[in-house]
Amino acid sequence: MEQTFILLSFGPDGWGDEIAFGVLVTIGLAFATLPLGLIAGFFLSLAKQSDEKTLRMAAEVYTTIFRGLPELLTLFLVYYGLQIGIRQLLLALGIETTFEINSFLAGMIALGVVFSAFCSEVFLSAFRAIPAGQYEAGSALGLNRFQTMFNIILPQLIRIALPGLGNLWMILLKETALVSVIGLPDILRQAGIAARVSKEAFLFYGIACLLFLALALLSSIMINRIERHVERSGIRV
């Protein structure tokens, strides 16, 4: 037991500092990816409802690709493929450089595009649940399309989409563990290093499991509070 406390302590003899840093990286990556995915997903859902056929097809192709590809493969395509593509483009322009993509940025982009693809479906379902009369009401009040969207449609959209978005957030939180394969020092990578060095795999992977469960529990509590707050706001379709 004493040896366990030493291994989990903060300082030169323990791995507490590294594990804590991994928690911060995991949380930071999830929160950095969230707005990217939400914004992209919202505009993708708008594109799917566009009168422009080309725009609808482009949005459908995007979501089909990134909902169908394994997240790990998407991560590799961004981290390795995007680097190679940018290098080749720079070489074509006569610029020789050793361009590299930061692993945090690569993780954010890869998880963001996947998250946005699933978000678009949640938003699209929410849009379809709002009666057409809501749009007509905005027009009757003299509001333009942007004002109708911001003042009438968006509050209802958030309420309807919130449960689905909450589920996607929980999935995103788990998928941050994938970035450990490209060297980002998240919870899983830090736990893996500690396990290999200390030969205490069960201890450190168990700690990683508890940390992810704790983050999921906190997220669930916060999502439930947000949902209750939205319900109390009295927004109805």
BAVOVEX-694060 format. One line per field, with one value per residue: residue in three letters; residue number from 1; x, z, y of N, C-alpha, C in turn. Coordinates in steps of 0.2 Angstrom, whole numbers, always signed. Atoms other than C-alpha are relative to their C-alpha. Layout:
BAVOVEX-694060
aa = ALA  ...
i = NUM  ...
n_c1 = X  ...
n_c3 = Z  ...
n_c2 = Y  ...
ca_c1 = X  ...
ca_c3 = Z  ...
ca_c2 = Y  ...
c_c1 = X  ...
c_c3 = Z  ...
c_c2 = Y  ...
END
This chain:
BAVOVEX-694060
aa = MET  GLU  GLN  THR  PHE  ILE  LEU  LEU  SER  PHE  GLY  PRO  ASP  GLY  TRP  GLY  ASP  GLU  ILE  ALA  PHE  GLY  VAL  LEU  VAL  THR  ILE  GLY  LEU  ALA  PHE  ALA  THR  LEU  PRO  LEU  GLY  LEU  ILE  ALA  GLY  PHE  PHE  LEU  SER  LEU  ALA  LYS  GLN  SER  ASP  GLU  LYS  THR  LEU  ARG  MET  ALA  ALA  GLU  VAL  TYR  THR  THR  ILE  PHE  ARG  GLY  LEU  PRO  GLU  LEU  LEU  THR  LEU  PHE  LEU  VAL  TYR  TYR  GLY  LEU  GLN  ILE  GLY  ILE  ARG  GLN  LEU  LEU  LEU  ALA  LEU  GLY  ILE  GLU  THR  THR  PHE  GLU  ILE  ASN  SER  PHE  LEU  ALA  GLY  MET  ILE  ALA  LEU  GLY  VAL  VAL  PHE  SER  ALA  PHE  CYS  SER  GLU  VAL  PHE  LEU  SER  ALA  PHE  ARG  ALA  ILE  PRO  ALA  GLY  GLN  TYR  GLU  ALA  GLY  SER  ALA  LEU  GLY  LEU  ASN  ARG  PHE  GLN  THR  MET  PHE  ASN  ILE  ILE  LEU  PRO  GLN  LEU  ILE  ARG  ILE  ALA  LEU  PRO  GLY  LEU  GLY  ASN  LEU  TRP  MET  ILE  LEU  LEU  LYS  GLU  THR  ALA  LEU  VAL  SER  VAL  ILE  GLY  LEU  PRO  ASP  ILE  LEU  ARG  GLN  ALA  GLY  ILE  ALA  ALA  ARG  VAL  SER  LYS  GLU  ALA  PHE  LEU  PHE  TYR  GLY  ILE  ALA  CYS  LEU  LEU  PHE  LEU  ALA  LEU  ALA  LEU  LEU  SER  SER  ILE  MET  ILE  ASN  ARG  ILE  GLU  ARG  HIS  VAL  GLU  ARG  SER  GLY  ILE  ARG  VAL
i = 1  2  3  4  5  6  7  8  9  10  11  12  13  14  15  16  17  18  19  20  21  22  23  24  25  26  27  28  29  30  31  32  33  34  35  36  37  38  39  40  41  42  43  44  45  46  47  48  49  50  51  52  53  54  55  56  57  58  59  60  61  62  63  64  65  66  67  68  69  70  71  72  73  74  75  76  77  78  79  80  81  82  83  84  85  86  87  88  89  90  91  92  93  94  95  96  97  98  99  100  101  102  103  104  105  106  107  108  109  110  111  112  113  114  115  116  117  118  119  120  121  122  123  124  125  126  127  128  129  130  131  132  133  134  135  136  137  138  139  140  141  142  143  144  145  146  147  148  149  150  151  152  153  154  155  156  157  158  159  160  161  162  163  164  165  166  167  168  169  170  171  172  173  174  175  176  177  178  179  180  181  182  183  184  185  186  187  188  189  190  191  192  193  194  195  196  197  198  199  200  201  202  203  204  205  206  207  208  209  210  211  212  213  214  215  216  217  218  219  220  221  222  223  224  225  226  227  228  229  230  231  232  233  234  235  236  237
n_c1 = +4  -4  -3  +6  +0  -6  +1  +5  -2  -3  -7  -4  +0  +6  +3  +6  +0  +1  +7  +4  +0  +4  +7  +1  -1  +7  +5  -1  +1  +8  +3  -2  +4  +7  +3  -1  +5  +7  +1  +0  +6  +6  +0  +1  +7  +3  -2  +4  +7  -1  +3  -5  -2  -8  -2  +3  -4  -7  +1  +2  -7  -4  +3  +0  -7  -3  +3  -2  -7  -2  -3  -7  -2  +1  -5  -6  +0  -2  -7  -5  +2  +1  -7  -3  +4  -2  -7  +0  +3  -6  -5  +2  -1  -8  -2  -2  +0  +2  +6  +3  +6  +0  +4  +7  +4  +2  +6  +6  +3  +3  +6  +5  +3  +4  +5  +5  +4  +5  +4  +5  +6  +4  +3  +5  +6  +3  +3  +6  +5  +2  +5  -1  +3  -5  -3  +5  +2  -5  +1  +5  -3  -4  -7  -3  -2  -5  +3  +4  -4  -3  +4  +5  -1  -6  +2  +4  -5  -4  +3  +2  -6  -4  -1  -4  -6  -3  -2  -5  -6  -2  -4  -7  -5  -4  -5  -7  -5  -3  -5  -6  -4  -4  -5  +3  -1  +6  +1  -1  -7  -4  +0  -3  -7  -1  +1  -6  -6  +1  +2  +7  +5  +7  +1  +1  +6  +6  +0  +2  +7  +3  +0  +5  +6  +1  +1  +6  +5  +1  +3  +7  +3  +1  +5  +7  +1  +2  +7  +5  +0  +3  +7  +3  +1  +7  +0  +4  +1
n_c3 = +0  +0  +7  +4  -2  +3  +7  +2  -3  +5  -1  +5  -1  +2  +6  -1  +5  +7  +1  -1  +6  +4  -1  +3  +7  +2  +0  +5  +7  +1  +0  +7  +6  +0  +4  +7  +2  +0  +5  +7  +1  +1  +7  +4  +0  +4  +7  +2  +1  +5  +7  +5  +0  -1  -7  -3  +2  -3  -7  -1  +1  -6  -6  +2  +0  -7  -4  +1  -1  -8  -3  +0  +7  +1  -4  +4  +6  -2  -2  +5  +6  +1  +0  +6  +5  -1  +3  +8  +2  -1  +5  +6  +0  -1  -7  -3  -7  -4  -3  -5  -3  -7  -1  -3  +5  +4  -3  +0  +7  +1  -4  +2  +6  -1  -4  +4  +5  -4  -2  +5  +0  -6  +2  +6  -3  -4  +5  +3  -5  -1  +5  +5  -3  -3  +5  +2  -5  +0  +6  -2  -4  +4  -1  +5  -1  -6  -6  -2  -2  -6  -5  +0  +2  -4  -7  +1  +2  -6  -5  +3  +2  -6  -3  +5  +0  -6  +1  +4  -5  -4  +5  +2  -6  +0  +6  +0  -1  +6  +2  -3  +5  +4  -5  -5  -6  -3  -5  +2  +1  -7  -4  +3  -1  -7  -1  +2  -4  -6  +1  -4  +5  -3  -4  +4  +5  -5  -1  +6  +0  -5  +3  +5  -3  -3  +5  +3  -5  +0  +6  +0  -5  +4  +6  -3  -3  +6  +3  -5  +1  +7  -1  -4  +4  +3  +7  +3  +7
n_c2 = -6  -6  +0  -3  -8  -3  +0  -4  -7  -5  -1  +5  +7  +2  -2  -4  -6  +2  +2  -6  -4  +4  -2  -7  +1  +3  -5  -6  +3  +1  -6  -3  +3  -1  -5  +1  +5  -3  -5  +3  +4  -4  -2  +6  +1  -5  +1  +6  -3  -6  +1  +1  +7  +2  -1  +6  +6  -1  +2  +7  +4  -1  +3  +7  +2  +0  +4  +7  +2  +0  -6  +1  -1  -8  -3  +2  -4  -7  -1  +2  -2  -8  -2  +2  -4  -7  +0  +1  -7  -5  +1  -2  -7  -1  -1  +7  -1  +6  -2  +5  -2  +1  +6  -2  -3  +6  +4  -5  +0  +7  +1  -5  +2  +5  -3  -4  +5  +2  -6  -2  +4  -2  -7  +1  +2  -6  -5  +3  +1  -7  -1  -6  -6  -4  -4  -5  -5  -5  -4  -5  -5  -5  +2  +3  +7  +0  -2  +5  +6  -1  -2  +4  +7  +3  +2  +7  +5  +2  +4  +6  +4  +1  +7  +3  -3  +3  +6  +0  -3  +6  +4  -4  +0  +7  +0  -4  +5  +3  -4  +3  +4  -4  -3  -5  +2  +0  +4  +7  +1  -1  +6  +5  -1  +2  +8  +3  -2  +3  +7  +0  -1  +0  -6  -6  +0  +0  -8  -4  +2  -4  -7  -1  +0  -6  -6  +1  -1  -7  -3  +2  -4  -6  +0  +1  -7  -4  +2  -3  -7  -2  +2  -6  -6  -1  +0  +6  +0
ca_c1 = +0  +14  +22  +5  +5  +22  +18  +3  +12  +17  +35  +50  +46  +28  +17  +4  +10  +10  -7  -14  -7  -15  -32  -29  -24  -40  -51  -43  -44  -63  -67  -57  -66  -83  -86  -78  -90  -105  -103  -98  -112  -125  -120  -119  -137  -142  -133  -143  -159  -153  -162  -146  -143  -124  -123  -135  -125  -108  -115  -122  -105  -96  -107  -107  -88  -84  -98  -92  -74  -66  -61  -44  -42  -48  -35  -21  -27  -26  -10  +0  -10  -13  +6  +11  -2  +4  +22  +19  +9  +24  +36  +26  +27  +46  +46  +56  +52  +49  +31  +23  +6  +5  -3  -16  -21  -22  -33  -44  -47  -50  -62  -70  -74  -81  -91  -98  -104  -114  -120  -127  -139  -144  -147  -156  -168  -171  -174  -187  -196  -199  -216  -215  -227  -213  -204  -220  -223  -206  -210  -226  -217  -207  -191  -178  -171  -157  -167  -180  -167  -158  -173  -186  -179  -162  -169  -181  -167  -156  -169  -174  -156  -149  -151  -143  -129  -126  -124  -112  -101  -100  -94  -81  -74  -70  -63  -50  -41  -37  -25  -13  -7  +0  +10  -2  +1  -17  -24  -22  -4  +2  -5  +2  +20  +18  +12  +27  +40  +33  +27  +10  -1  -17  -15  -12  -25  -37  -33  -36  -53  -58  -53  -63  -78  -76  -76  -91  -101  -97  -102  -118  -122  -119  -129  -144  -142  -142  -157  -167  -162  -168  -184  -187  -185  -202  -196  -209  -211
ca_c3 = +0  +4  -13  -21  -12  -18  -36  -36  -26  -34  -36  -43  -35  -41  -56  -49  -59  -75  -73  -67  -83  -93  -86  -91  -108  -110  -104  -114  -130  -127  -124  -139  -150  -144  -151  -168  -169  -164  -176  -191  -187  -186  -203  -210  -205  -213  -229  -229  -229  -243  -259  -268  -273  -274  -256  -250  -259  -252  -234  -236  -243  -229  -215  -224  -225  -207  -199  -208  -206  -189  -178  -177  -196  -197  -184  -194  -210  -202  -193  -206  -222  -220  -215  -231  -242  -235  -238  -256  -258  -251  -262  -277  -273  -271  -252  -244  -226  -212  -209  -194  -187  -168  -161  -151  -166  -176  -163  -162  -181  -182  -168  -173  -190  -184  -170  -182  -194  -180  -173  -190  -189  -171  -177  -193  -183  -171  -186  -193  -176  -176  -185  -201  -192  -182  -197  -203  -187  -188  -205  -199  -186  -199  -194  -207  -209  -197  -184  -185  -184  -169  -159  -163  -170  -161  -143  -148  -157  -142  -131  -143  -148  -130  -125  -142  -140  -122  -128  -141  -128  -118  -134  -138  -120  -122  -140  -134  -128  -146  -147  -136  -152  -160  -144  -135  -117  -112  -98  -107  -113  -96  -88  -101  -99  -80  -81  -92  -81  -65  -71  -62  -77  -67  -55  -68  -81  -66  -62  -80  -79  -63  -71  -86  -76  -65  -80  -87  -70  -69  -87  -84  -69  -79  -94  -82  -74  -91  -97  -81  -84  -102  -97  -83  -96  -103  -121  -131  -148
ca_c2 = +0  +12  +8  +13  +30  +33  +29  +40  +55  +71  +74  +65  +49  +48  +50  +61  +76  +67  +60  +77  +85  +71  +76  +94  +89  +78  +91  +105  +94  +90  +108  +114  +102  +106  +123  +118  +103  +112  +127  +116  +104  +118  +125  +107  +105  +121  +116  +99  +110  +122  +124  +123  +105  +105  +112  +98  +85  +92  +91  +74  +67  +75  +68  +51  +50  +55  +46  +30  +31  +25  +39  +32  +32  +50  +54  +46  +55  +72  +69  +61  +64  +83  +85  +76  +86  +103  +98  +93  +110  +120  +111  +114  +132  +131  +132  +118  +116  +102  +107  +97  +98  +99  +83  +93  +103  +86  +78  +94  +94  +75  +74  +90  +84  +68  +77  +89  +75  +68  +85  +89  +75  +80  +98  +92  +82  +97  +108  +96  +95  +114  +118  +129  +141  +147  +153  +161  +170  +178  +184  +191  +200  +209  +199  +195  +177  +180  +188  +174  +161  +169  +175  +162  +146  +144  +144  +130  +121  +121  +114  +100  +95  +96  +78  +72  +84  +78  +61  +66  +76  +60  +51  +65  +64  +45  +48  +60  +44  +40  +55  +45  +35  +51  +56  +68  +67  +64  +53  +36  +40  +46  +31  +20  +27  +25  +7  +3  +11  +5  -12  -8  -9  -13  +1  +15  +9  +7  +26  +31  +21  +30  +47  +45  +39  +54  +66  +57  +58  +77  +80  +70  +81  +97  +92  +87  +105  +113  +103  +108  +126  +126  +117  +131  +144  +140  +138  +127  +122
c_c1 = +4  +3  -5  +0  +6  +0  -5  +1  +2  +7  +4  -1  -7  -2  -6  +0  -1  -7  -5  +1  -4  -7  -1  +0  -7  -5  +0  -2  -8  -3  +2  -4  -7  -3  +1  -5  -7  -2  +0  -6  -7  +0  -1  -8  -4  +1  -5  -8  +0  -4  +5  +2  +7  +2  -3  +4  +7  -1  -1  +6  +4  -2  +1  +7  +2  -4  +2  +7  +2  +3  +7  +3  +0  +6  +7  +0  +2  +7  +5  -2  +0  +7  +3  -3  +3  +7  +1  -2  +6  +5  -2  +0  +7  +2  +2  +0  -2  -6  -3  -6  +0  -5  -7  -4  -3  -6  -6  -4  -3  -6  -5  -4  -5  -6  -5  -4  -6  -5  -4  -6  -4  -4  -6  -7  -4  -4  -7  -6  -3  -6  +2  -4  +4  +4  -5  -2  +6  -1  -5  +1  +4  +8  +3  +2  +5  -3  -5  +4  +3  -5  -6  +2  +6  -2  -4  +5  +4  -3  -2  +7  +4  +2  +5  +7  +4  +3  +7  +6  +3  +5  +7  +5  +3  +4  +6  +6  +4  +6  +7  +5  +4  +4  -3  +0  -7  -1  +3  +8  +4  -1  +4  +8  +1  +0  +6  +6  +0  -2  -7  -5  -7  -1  -1  -6  -6  -1  -3  -8  -4  -1  -5  -8  -2  -2  -7  -6  -1  -3  -8  -4  -1  -5  -7  -2  -2  -7  -6  -1  -4  -7  -4  -1  -6  +0  -4  -1  -8
c_c3 = +0  -7  -5  +1  -3  -7  -2  +3  -5  +2  -4  +1  -2  -7  +0  -5  -7  -2  +0  -7  -6  +0  -3  -7  -3  +0  -5  -7  -1  -1  -6  -6  +0  -4  -8  -3  +0  -6  -7  +0  -1  -7  -5  +0  -4  -7  -2  -1  -6  -6  -5  +1  +1  +7  +4  -1  +4  +8  +1  -1  +6  +6  -1  +1  +8  +5  -1  +1  +8  +2  +0  -7  -2  +3  -4  -7  +1  +2  -5  -7  -1  +0  -7  -6  +0  -2  -7  -3  +0  -5  -7  -1  +1  +7  +3  +8  +3  +4  +4  +3  +7  +2  +4  -5  -5  +3  +0  -7  -1  +4  -1  -6  +1  +5  -4  -5  +4  +3  -5  +0  +6  -2  -5  +3  +4  -5  -2  +5  +1  -6  -5  +2  +4  -4  -3  +5  +0  -6  +1  +4  -3  +1  -7  +1  +6  +6  +2  +2  +8  +6  +1  +0  +5  +7  +0  -2  +5  +4  -3  -1  +6  +2  -5  +1  +6  -1  -4  +4  +4  -5  -1  +6  +0  -6  +1  +2  -6  -2  +3  -5  -4  +5  +4  +7  +4  +6  -1  -1  +6  +4  -3  +1  +8  +1  -3  +4  +6  +1  +5  -5  +3  +4  -4  -5  +4  +2  -6  -1  +4  -2  -5  +2  +4  -4  -3  +5  +0  -6  +0  +5  -3  -5  +3  +2  -6  -3  +4  -1  -6  +1  +4  -4  -4  -8  -3  -7  -2
c_c2 = +6  +1  +4  +7  +3  +1  +5  +7  +5  +2  -4  -7  -3  +2  +4  +6  -1  -2  +6  +4  -3  +2  +6  +0  -3  +5  +6  -2  +0  +7  +4  -2  +2  +5  -1  -5  +3  +5  -3  -5  +4  +2  -6  -1  +5  -1  -6  +2  +5  -2  -1  -8  -2  +1  -6  -6  +0  -2  -7  -5  +1  -4  -8  -3  +0  -3  -8  -2  -1  +6  +0  +1  +7  +3  +0  +4  +7  +1  -1  +2  +8  +3  -1  +5  +7  +0  +0  +7  +5  -1  +2  +7  +3  +2  -7  +1  -7  +2  -6  +3  -2  -6  +2  +3  -6  -3  +5  -1  -7  -1  +5  -2  -6  +2  +4  -4  -2  +5  +2  -4  +1  +7  -1  -3  +5  +5  -3  -1  +7  +1  +6  +6  +4  +5  +6  +5  +5  +4  +5  +5  +5  -2  -3  -7  -1  +1  -6  -6  +1  +1  -5  -8  -3  -2  -7  -5  -3  -5  -7  -4  -1  -7  -4  +3  -2  -6  +0  +3  -6  -5  +3  -1  -7  +0  +4  -5  -2  +4  -3  -3  +5  +4  +6  -2  +0  -5  -7  +0  +1  -6  -6  +0  -2  -7  -3  +0  -4  -7  -1  +2  +1  +6  +7  +0  +0  +8  +3  -2  +4  +8  +1  -1  +6  +6  -1  +1  +8  +3  -2  +5  +7  +0  -1  +7  +4  -1  +3  +7  +2  -2  +6  +6  +1  +0  -6  +1  +0
END
